Amino acid sequence: MADNKLRCALAFRLESSAFGGDDFGSEGIAMTGSKVILLAKYDHASQYEANPTGGALYGGRDKNYADAVTLVISKDPPKPAASFGGFKVVQSDIHQVVYGADSEGLCMAVITGHKYPSRVAIQMLVEQHQQFKEKFGIQIQSATKDSLTSKAKTLFSALCKRYDDPTKVDKASALLEKVDGVKSQMQSNIATMLANQEKAEGIAEVSEQLNEQAQVFKKKSTDLKKQMRCKDMKMTIIIVFVVIGILLVIFVPLIMHAKAALGK
């Protein structure tokens, strides 16, 4: 997976070759008219990764990151500049190598993730070149393979720590990170707003359903009330007729008996 991590820093010496061959033993890897000799390396990724993947950066599983970068430079060497330049960026699936050289053959390189800004990597290389040249001077031309790694560790470590977070050394990266932060926050706010809108629509729909149910309940209760009134009225009428019937049953015989007594 591509990331914006700074992984390794390296220093090389590019030498012209009068042999023109491809075999330089353990001193370096041949390229057209010159050879690449590793002077120093620093594996910054090992400081923050439990299982650094430097061994598979380039060139296959049987090559470490220094050999892989050496091969990359040998295949596509930088064009030496009067001071320091000729920068190139070569990418693999998940990493990139950024490198450049001066007219004396001192070449600096870094390995980063794809998302690490190349302009920041170049800025680091310029500073790395200046400090390395000041520290080692004439040793650069006579040093053998990997002989300056231990001595350069403090220098490389300090630079890698400084450039580990590109936003701290590059205003553009810091601005882009802020823009990404604002963009992310806006997306979150929009998502929240849409979610709230959906909830509000859901509440409105439920409220409408409850209102309809209330209307239906009111209508049913009114109808039921009317039905109960009708039943009460019917019951009252029935009771009245029953009472009248009972009274008639009681009083009619009495009246008839009274009339009969008066007739005698």
Protein Blocks (a to p, Z undefined) as FASTA:
>chain_A
ZZfbdfbdcdddddddfklpabehjnbccdehiacddfbdcdfklmmpfbacklmmggpj
kbcfklmmmmmmmmmccdddfkbghiacdddfkbccdddddfkopacdddddfklcfklm
mmmmmmmmmmmmmmnmmmmmmpcehklmmmmmmmmmmmmmmmmpmmlmomklmmmmmmmm
mmmmmmmmmmmmmmmmmmmmmmmmmmmmmmmmmmmmmmmmmmmmmmmmmmmmmmmmmmmm
mmmmmmmmmmmmmmmmmmmmmmZZ
